[in-house]
Amino acid sequence: MKTVGIIAEFNPFHCGHEYIINEAKRISGADRCVIAMSGDFVQRGTPAVCDKSLRARMALLSGADAVFELPVPYATASAEIFAEAGVKLLNSLGNVDFIAFGCECPDIDILFKIADILNNESELFKSVLQEKLKEGCSFPAARDAAFEAETGDPSLTAILRSPNNILAIEYVRACLKLSPAGRESLTLRPVAIKRTGSGYHDDTIVRHMQSSATALRAALEDPDGDTGELIGQVPDEVLKLIDENYRRTLPITADDLSPMLYLRLNDPAITDHTVFADVNRDLANALSKYKNEPCTFTELASKLKSKNNNYTAVCRALLHLTLGIGPEHIASLKASDTLPAIRLLGLKRSSSELLRPVSDSEHTELITKPADADRTQPLTAAGLHASGIYRQLIRARFGTDPGSELTCSPVIL
């Protein structure tokens, strides 16, 4: 049997995600689909709109066979780290043959060409990149300039600017790094699926087509809205789950973190904010100007954004400060082709054999019961801490008791 893997956030799960799962199986010819999914916090530097167990159940009801948690230091990192960790998680499972992803450019040969250039930077590429950075360009803008100087092809550079293409290219880059012999010996074979529906950043629901996850979150977060806005946008069983939990455990937003962020910013024990992942010196200096001003998480991020620190990068930095996530996890990711621990979030009973290779692994701990996990392992400890905070956000906002993270078992269908 063949297995295809997908790296995702499902924030929230919608019909476009169901389409990707089905297309991934169809195009690859795989019998099963496993998901490496962000936990309770996501790459844009915010809490997920609903908790990871609920999103794992949504995925299992919509075609996935197993869901594993992408550790929080990587799920909330840059596109490069997010992709590398997701690919290494799938590699750690020991039985995944393909990796599928949605993107605007489904031409796999073009994606490989771009990935190869970025993985093997020429002297020209490096010199233009450094020159543009010295001129004050942001890293994405400097990289675009270096890439265009290298290729002389503006159309390829344009592909780099799309959010979904960026992740697709990073997935291919990560796959190539796992196979030094090149494309013909890949451990995970990439499958590109043409993305359909609204644009990535579109923030309003569009009827008769798949709206973006951004738009669906906005609908859920609207204090005057209701879940009726999601009819036709999410699978029926997913809508039922959202209805059951709406204003009981969801939605959770970035601004729910505001009180905790304020306390962390003013903690006298923290003397240098650059010890947290993605908090550079410029951002730390700017933080000192605002730390005593009561404001929301999103208000502070808006005040801190700049040419060199865009809004999403600032949100990631503020989230890492709030959760206490440092940069040390990145070094451990680079050191190995597998992850030291993987947490199972959900499984179909009919696909239990998917767990056998990782269960037998000498290098990766499979976590099915958090209470029994090795909580001295840094990734595991960071994940449990972050999810404990998320559960506190649920308590504070809705007065609902979500229970202890340590007793949270995988969803089994």
C-alpha positions as CSV (number, residue, x, y, z in Angstrom):
1,M,0.0,0.0,0.0
2,K,1.2,3.5,-0.8
3,T,0.8,6.5,1.5
4,V,0.7,10.2,0.7
5,G,1.5,12.9,3.3
6,I,0.2,16.5,3.5
7,I,1.5,19.2,5.7
8,A,-1.3,21.5,6.8
9,E,-2.9,23.9,9.3
10,F,-6.6,23.3,8.6
11,N,-7.4,26.6,10.2
12,P,-10.2,25.9,9.9
13,F,-10.8,22.8,7.8
14,H,-12.8,23.6,4.6
15,C,-13.9,22.0,1.3
16,G,-10.7,23.0,-0.4
17,H,-8.7,20.9,2.1
18,E,-11.0,18.0,1.4
19,Y,-10.3,18.5,-2.3
20,I,-6.6,18.4,-1.7
21,I,-6.8,15.2,0.3
22,N,-8.8,13.5,-2.4
23,E,-6.7,14.8,-5.2
24,A,-3.5,13.8,-3.4
25,K,-4.7,10.2,-3.2
26,R,-6.0,10.3,-6.9
27,I,-2.9,11.7,-8.5
28,S,-0.3,9.7,-6.4
29,G,-2.4,6.5,-6.5
30,A,-1.9,6.3,-2.7
31,D,-4.3,4.2,-0.6
32,R,-3.9,6.3,2.5
33,C,-3.3,9.9,3.5
34,V,-1.4,11.1,6.6
35,I,-1.4,14.7,7.8
36,A,1.4,16.6,9.6
37,M,-0.7,19.3,11.2
38,S,0.1,22.4,13.2
39,G,-1.1,22.1,16.8
40,D,-2.8,24.9,18.7
41,F,-0.7,27.7,17.3
42,V,0.0,28.4,13.6
43,Q,2.6,29.8,11.3
44,R,1.1,33.3,11.0
45,G,2.0,33.7,14.7
46,T,-1.5,33.3,16.2
47,P,-3.5,30.7,18.0
48,A,-5.5,28.3,15.7
49,V,-9.2,29.3,15.5
50,C,-10.1,26.0,17.1
51,D,-8.1,23.4,19.0
52,K,-5.9,20.7,17.4
53,S,-8.1,17.7,18.5
54,L,-11.1,19.2,16.9
55,R,-9.2,20.0,13.6
56,A,-7.8,16.4,13.6
57,R,-11.3,15.0,13.9
58,M,-12.4,17.3,11.0
59,A,-9.6,15.9,8.9
60,L,-10.4,12.2,9.7
61,L,-14.0,12.8,8.8
62,S,-12.9,14.2,5.5
63,G,-10.5,11.6,4.1
64,A,-7.4,11.6,6.2
65,D,-6.2,8.3,7.8
66,A,-4.0,9.7,10.5
67,V,-3.0,13.1,11.9
68,F,0.2,13.9,13.6
69,E,1.2,17.1,15.4
70,L,3.9,19.4,13.8
71,P,5.8,20.6,16.9
72,V,5.0,24.1,18.0
73,P,8.5,25.6,17.5
74,Y,8.3,24.6,13.9
75,A,4.6,25.1,13.3
76,T,5.1,28.8,14.2
77,A,8.3,29.3,12.3
78,S,9.3,30.7,8.9
79,A,8.2,28.9,5.7
80,E,11.6,27.3,5.4
81,I,11.6,25.8,8.9
82,F,7.8,24.9,8.8
83,A,8.4,23.0,5.5
84,E,11.6,21.3,6.6
85,A,10.1,20.1,9.9
86,G,6.9,18.9,8.1
87,V,9.0,16.9,5.6
88,K,11.1,15.4,8.4
89,L,8.0,14.5,10.4
90,L,6.7,12.6,7.4
91,N,10.1,11.0,6.9
92,S,10.1,9.9,10.5
93,L,7.0,7.9,10.0
94,G,8.9,5.5,7.9
95,N,6.1,4.6,5.4
96,V,5.2,7.8,3.5
97,D,5.9,7.6,-0.2
98,F,4.6,11.0,-1.5
99,I,4.1,14.6,-0.2
100,A,1.3,16.5,-1.7
101,F,0.6,20.2,-1.6
102,G,-1.6,22.9,-3.2
103,C,-0.1,25.8,-5.1
104,E,-0.8,28.3,-7.8
105,C,2.0,26.7,-10.0
106,P,1.4,23.0,-10.3
107,D,4.3,22.5,-12.8
108,I,6.5,20.2,-10.7
109,D,9.5,20.7,-13.1
110,I,9.4,24.5,-12.5
111,L,9.2,24.0,-8.7
112,F,12.2,21.7,-8.8
113,K,14.1,24.2,-10.9
114,I,13.5,27.0,-8.4
115,A,14.2,24.8,-5.4
116,D,17.5,23.7,-6.9
117,I,18.6,27.3,-7.5
118,L,17.7,28.2,-3.9
119,N,19.5,25.1,-2.5
120,N,22.6,25.7,-4.4
121,E,23.1,29.5,-4.4
122,S,25.7,30.7,-6.9
123,E,28.2,33.4,-6.2
124,L,26.1,35.9,-8.2
125,F,23.0,35.0,-6.2
126,K,24.9,35.5,-2.9
127,S,26.5,38.8,-3.9
128,V,23.2,40.3,-5.1
129,L,21.4,39.1,-2.0
130,Q,23.9,40.7,0.3
131,E,24.0,43.9,-1.7
132,K,20.2,44.3,-1.5
133,L,20.2,43.5,2.2
134,K,22.8,46.2,2.9
135,E,20.6,48.6,0.9
136,G,17.9,48.0,3.5
137,C,15.7,45.6,1.5
138,S,13.7,43.0,3.3
139,F,14.9,39.5,2.9
140,P,12.1,38.4,0.6
141,A,12.7,41.5,-1.7
142,A,16.5,40.9,-1.6
143,R,16.0,37.2,-2.5
144,D,13.7,38.1,-5.4
145,A,16.3,40.5,-6.8
146,A,19.0,37.8,-6.4
147,F,16.8,35.2,-8.0
148,E,16.0,37.4,-11.0
149,A,19.7,38.3,-11.4
150,E,20.5,34.6,-11.4
151,T,17.8,33.5,-13.9
152,G,17.0,36.6,-15.9
153,D,13.4,35.3,-15.9
154,P,10.8,37.6,-14.1
155,S,8.1,35.0,-14.5
156,L,10.0,32.6,-12.3
157,T,10.5,35.4,-9.7
158,A,6.8,36.1,-9.7
159,I,6.2,32.4,-8.8
160,L,8.3,33.0,-5.6
161,R,5.9,35.8,-4.4
162,S,2.8,33.7,-4.0
163,P,2.3,32.3,-0.4
164,N,1.2,28.9,-1.5
165,N,4.0,28.7,-4.1
166,I,6.5,29.7,-1.4
167,L,5.6,26.8,0.7
168,A,5.5,24.4,-2.2
169,I,9.0,25.4,-3.2
170,E,10.2,24.9,0.4
171,Y,8.6,21.4,0.5
172,V,10.6,20.5,-2.6
173,R,13.8,22.0,-1.2
174,A,13.4,20.0,2.0
175,C,12.7,16.8,0.0
176,L,15.9,17.4,-2.1
177,K,17.9,17.9,1.1
178,L,16.9,14.5,2.3
179,S,18.1,12.9,-0.9
180,P,21.7,14.1,-1.7
181,A,21.7,11.9,-4.8
182,G,19.1,14.2,-6.3
183,R,15.6,14.1,-7.7
184,E,15.7,10.5,-8.9
185,S,16.3,9.1,-5.5
186,L,13.8,11.1,-3.4
187,T,12.5,9.5,-0.2
188,L,9.3,11.6,-0.5
189,R,8.1,12.3,-4.1
190,P,6.4,15.7,-4.4
191,V,2.9,15.9,-5.9
192,A,1.7,19.4,-6.8
193,I,-2.0,20.2,-7.0
194,K,-3.5,23.3,-8.6
195,R,-5.0,25.5,-6.0
196,T,-8.5,26.7,-6.7
197,G,-10.9,29.2,-5.1
198,S,-10.3,32.7,-3.5
199,G,-6.9,34.2,-3.0
200,Y,-4.8,33.3,0.0
201,H,-5.4,36.7,1.7
202,D,-9.0,37.3,0.6
203,D,-10.9,38.1,3.8
204,T,-14.5,37.9,2.7
205,I,-16.6,34.8,1.9
206,V,-17.4,34.4,-1.8
207,R,-20.4,32.3,-2.6
208,H,-20.3,29.6,-5.3
209,M,-16.5,29.2,-4.9
210,Q,-14.1,28.1,-2.1
211,S,-13.4,31.0,0.1
212,S,-10.0,31.3,1.9
213,A,-9.4,30.2,5.4
214,T,-8.7,33.8,6.2
215,A,-12.3,34.6,5.2
216,L,-13.7,31.7,7.2
217,R,-11.9,32.8,10.3
218,A,-13.1,36.3,9.9
219,A,-16.7,35.0,9.7
220,L,-16.3,32.9,12.9
221,E,-14.6,35.8,14.7
222,D,-17.4,38.3,13.8
223,P,-19.3,39.0,17.1
224,D,-22.5,39.5,15.1
225,G,-22.0,36.5,12.8
226,D,-23.0,32.9,13.0
227,T,-21.9,29.6,11.5
228,G,-24.5,29.9,8.7
229,E,-21.8,31.8,6.8
230,L,-19.9,28.6,6.4
231,I,-22.6,26.6,4.7
232,G,-21.2,25.2,1.5
233,Q,-17.7,26.3,2.5
234,V,-16.9,23.4,4.8
235,P,-17.9,19.7,4.7
236,D,-21.3,19.0,6.4
237,E,-19.7,17.0,9.2
238,V,-17.2,19.7,9.8
239,L,-19.9,22.3,10.0
240,K,-21.7,20.1,12.6
241,L,-18.5,20.1,14.7
242,I,-18.1,23.8,14.4
243,D,-21.8,24.4,15.4
244,E,-21.4,22.1,18.5
245,N,-18.3,24.1,19.7
246,Y,-19.1,27.6,18.5
247,R,-18.7,30.1,21.3
248,R,-18.0,27.2,23.6
249,T,-14.4,26.5,22.7
250,L,-14.0,28.5,19.5
251,P,-13.1,30.9,18.0
252,I,-9.8,31.7,19.7
253,T,-8.0,34.8,18.3
254,A,-4.6,36.5,18.6
255,D,-6.0,39.1,20.9
256,D,-7.0,36.5,23.4
257,L,-3.2,36.3,24.1
258,S,-3.1,40.0,25.0
259,P,-3.0,39.8,28.8
260,M,-0.4,37.1,28.8
261,L,1.8,39.0,26.3
262,Y,1.6,42.2,28.4
263,L,2.7,40.2,31.5
264,R,5.6,38.6,29.6
265,L,6.8,41.9,28.2
266,N,6.9,43.4,31.7
267,D,8.4,40.3,33.5
268,P,11.4,41.7,35.4
269,A,13.1,38.3,35.0
270,I,13.3,38.7,31.2
271,T,16.1,41.2,30.6
272,D,16.8,40.4,26.9
273,H,13.9,39.7,24.6
274,T,16.3,38.5,21.8
275,V,16.5,35.1,23.6
276,F,13.2,34.3,22.0
277,A,12.9,32.9,18.5
278,D,12.5,35.6,15.8
279,V,13.0,38.5,18.1
280,N,15.9,40.4,16.5
281,R,17.7,43.4,18.1
282,D,15.7,46.0,16.2
283,L,12.4,44.4,17.2
284,A,13.6,44.1,20.9
285,N,14.5,47.8,20.9
286,A,11.1,48.7,19.5
287,L,9.4,46.5,22.1
288,S,11.0,48.5,24.9
289,K,9.1,51.6,23.7
290,Y,5.7,50.0,23.9
291,K,5.9,47.3,26.6
292,N,4.2,49.5,29.2
293,E,1.4,50.6,26.9
294,P,-1.7,48.4,27.4
295,C,-2.9,47.3,24.0
296,T,-4.0,44.2,22.2
297,F,-1.7,41.6,20.6
298,T,-2.7,42.8,17.1
299,E,-2.4,46.5,18.0
300,L,1.1,45.9,19.2
301,A,2.0,43.9,16.1
302,S,0.7,46.8,13.9
303,K,2.8,49.3,15.8
304,L,6.0,47.2,15.5
305,K,5.8,46.2,11.9
306,S,8.4,47.8,9.6
307,K,10.1,47.4,6.3
308,N,12.4,44.8,7.8
309,N,9.9,43.2,10.1
310,N,6.5,42.6,8.4
311,Y,3.3,42.0,10.3
312,T,3.4,38.2,10.2
313,A,7.1,38.1,11.3
314,V,6.2,40.4,14.2
315,C,3.3,38.2,15.2
316,R,5.6,35.2,15.2
317,A,8.1,36.9,17.4
318,L,5.4,38.1,19.8
319,L,4.0,34.6,20.0
320,H,7.4,33.0,20.7
321,L,7.9,35.6,23.4
322,T,4.5,34.8,24.9
323,L,5.0,31.0,24.7
324,G,8.7,31.1,25.8
325,I,10.0,29.5,22.6
326,G,13.7,30.1,21.9
327,P,15.8,29.4,18.8
328,E,17.5,26.3,20.1
329,H,14.9,23.9,18.5
330,I,16.1,25.0,15.0
331,A,19.6,23.7,15.6
332,S,18.2,20.3,16.6
333,L,16.0,20.2,13.5
334,K,19.0,20.8,11.2
335,A,21.0,18.0,13.0
336,S,18.8,15.1,12.0
337,D,16.6,13.8,9.1
338,T,14.0,12.7,11.6
339,L,12.2,14.2,14.7
340,P,12.9,12.9,18.2
341,A,9.2,12.8,19.1
342,I,5.9,12.8,17.2
343,R,2.5,13.1,18.8
344,L,-0.5,11.3,17.3
345,L,-3.6,13.5,17.2
346,G,-6.0,11.2,15.4
347,L,-6.3,7.9,13.6
348,K,-8.8,5.7,11.8
349,R,-8.9,2.2,13.3
350,S,-8.7,0.7,9.8
351,S,-5.3,2.4,9.3
352,S,-3.6,1.4,12.6
353,E,-0.8,-0.3,10.7
354,L,0.5,3.2,9.8
355,L,1.9,3.5,13.3
356,R,4.0,0.3,13.2
357,P,7.2,1.7,11.6
358,V,7.4,4.8,13.9
359,S,6.4,2.7,16.9
360,D,9.4,0.4,16.2
361,S,11.8,3.3,15.6
362,E,14.9,3.7,17.8
363,H,15.1,7.4,16.9
364,T,11.6,8.7,17.3
365,E,9.2,8.5,20.2
366,L,5.6,8.1,19.2
367,I,3.4,9.9,21.7
368,T,-0.1,8.6,22.1
369,K,-0.6,9.4,25.8
370,P,1.0,12.8,26.8
371,A,1.1,11.8,30.5
372,D,3.4,8.9,29.5
373,A,5.7,10.9,27.2
374,D,9.2,11.9,28.0
375,R,8.5,15.4,29.2
376,T,12.2,16.2,29.5
377,Q,12.4,16.1,25.7
378,P,12.5,19.8,24.6
379,L,10.0,19.5,21.7
380,T,7.5,17.6,23.8
381,A,7.8,20.0,26.7
382,A,7.3,23.0,24.4
383,G,4.2,21.4,22.9
384,L,2.6,20.6,26.2
385,H,3.3,24.0,27.6
386,A,1.8,25.7,24.5
387,S,-1.3,23.6,24.5
388,G,-1.8,24.2,28.2
389,I,-1.8,27.9,27.4
390,Y,-4.3,27.4,24.6
391,R,-6.6,25.6,27.0
392,Q,-6.3,28.5,29.4
393,L,-7.4,30.8,26.6
394,I,-10.5,28.7,26.1
395,R,-11.3,28.9,29.9
396,A,-10.7,32.7,30.0
397,R,-12.9,33.5,26.9
398,F,-15.7,31.0,27.2
399,G,-15.7,29.7,30.8
400,T,-15.5,26.2,29.3
401,D,-13.2,23.7,31.1
402,P,-11.3,21.8,28.3
403,G,-9.6,19.5,30.8
404,S,-5.9,18.8,31.1
405,E,-3.6,18.5,28.1
406,L,-1.9,15.5,29.8
407,T,-5.1,13.5,29.6
408,C,-5.9,14.4,26.0
409,S,-6.1,11.1,24.0
410,P,-5.9,10.8,20.2
411,V,-9.2,11.0,18.2
412,I,-10.0,7.5,17.1
413,L,-12.6,6.9,14.4
